[in-house]
Structures are given as structure tokens and as C-alpha cells.
Amino acid sequence: MDKLKEKVKISLLEFFTERELQFEENPDGRVSGFIISKKFVEMDELARQKKIWELLRKKLKEAERTKVIGFITFTPREYKAYTSYRALS
């Protein structure tokens, strides 16, 4: 795992578990992925993103944060619906 991805992971593990994180492979070195967590059940998308970026700001420098594309967030139920829909496409 490259250095930036590892720092992002460590930042997110402050609130999420490793099982909740899924990283995408980005050949240009940028970081992105999915977070599937029960903690999102009572949160709208804006609150979810604010939480993620709050965690990233704690441990990543501004230059590092510019290399984070972002994370798509799901509750487990939303993720199940998303993957079922994609399987039908």
C-alpha cells in the first residue's frame, strides 16, 4: 500500500473499521473508494462527507488532501441496493 493511501486509511480508522473501507486502485496515485457503515444510517450525504473530511484534515497535509478524490458513502442497506442494481445493468 502506498504511503498516501496508508495515511488516508489510518485517518479513517479513527472512526470507521477496516471492514467498512474499500479503496479503489488509481494508477495516478490519487486515493478514492467506498465507505459502507451503519454509522451513516442517521446521516445525510453532506454530514457523511463532512465527517470524512474532518478525519482527513486531522492527519493529512493540504497537499496530500488534494490527492484524495473522495469516498462514496453507503449504509449497508444502501450498498446492497446499489450492488443489486449494478448486477441487473
Sequence and secondary structure as in RCSB ss.txt:
>XXXX:A:sequence
MDKLKEKVKISLLEFFTERELQFEENPDGRVSGFIISKKFVEMDELARQKKIWELLRKKLKEAERTKVIGFITFT
PREYKAYTSYRALS
>XXXX:A:secstr
  HHHHHHHHHHTTTS GGGEEE   TTS EEEEEE GGGTT  HHHHHHHHHHHHHHHS HHHHTTEEEEEEE 
HHHHHHHHHHHHH 
